[in-house]
């Protein structure tokens, strides 16, 4: 679950930082070595979908009856 939550929180915090510093600092923030991987991670949501599906299967399996053999 942390593989979904942590990148989303990092993206949100980065977005807030960009908003707080205004448009003039956006270029420096976007190009910083720390923020560039975070922004790239935010742009590719495909991994999140895979992780969310795995979490859903795990959570749903707790509530479904065991299969008969």
N, C-alpha and C positions, 0 to 999 in steps of 0.2 A: 504494500500500500504506500510505503514511503517513496517508491519510484514514481508514483503519480503525484503525490502531495508536494514533495520537496521542490521539483522543478516549477510547479505551478506557483508556489509561494515565492520562489526566487524571481520568477517573471513578474509577479505582482509588485514585489519590492522594487525591482529595477524600473518598472513603469512609474511607480510613485516617485522614485528619485529623478527620473527624467522630467516628470511634471513639476517637481519642486524646484529644479534648477532652470527650468525654462528652455526655450528653443536654442539659445546660444550655446549651452553646454551639451546638447544632444549629440553633436558630432564627436566630441571627445569621449562621452560616455559610451556611445555605440562602438567606438574603435578601441576602447581600452581592452587589454588582454584578459581582464577578469570578466567583463560583460559580454564579450563577443560570443563565447560558447553558450552563455545563458540565452542570449537572443536567438542563436541558431537552434537551440533546443526548443524554444517556444514556437519557432516557425514550423517544426515538424511534429505534428500531433499524432502521427501513426503509431509510435511506440506507446503512447498513452492509451490508445484504444485497445491494444493487445493486453496491456496490464489491467485495464478496467474489466475486460472480458474475463481474465483469469480471476480477478477479485470477485466478480459476480458469480462465477461458477463455484468458487470456494464458499462464498456466503450462502448461495442457494442450496448447495449440497448438505448444509447443516439442517435444512428444514424439509428436505425431501426424504421419503422413506427409502430404506436400503433396497436395492434391487434383489428380486428373488432369483434363486439358482436352481 
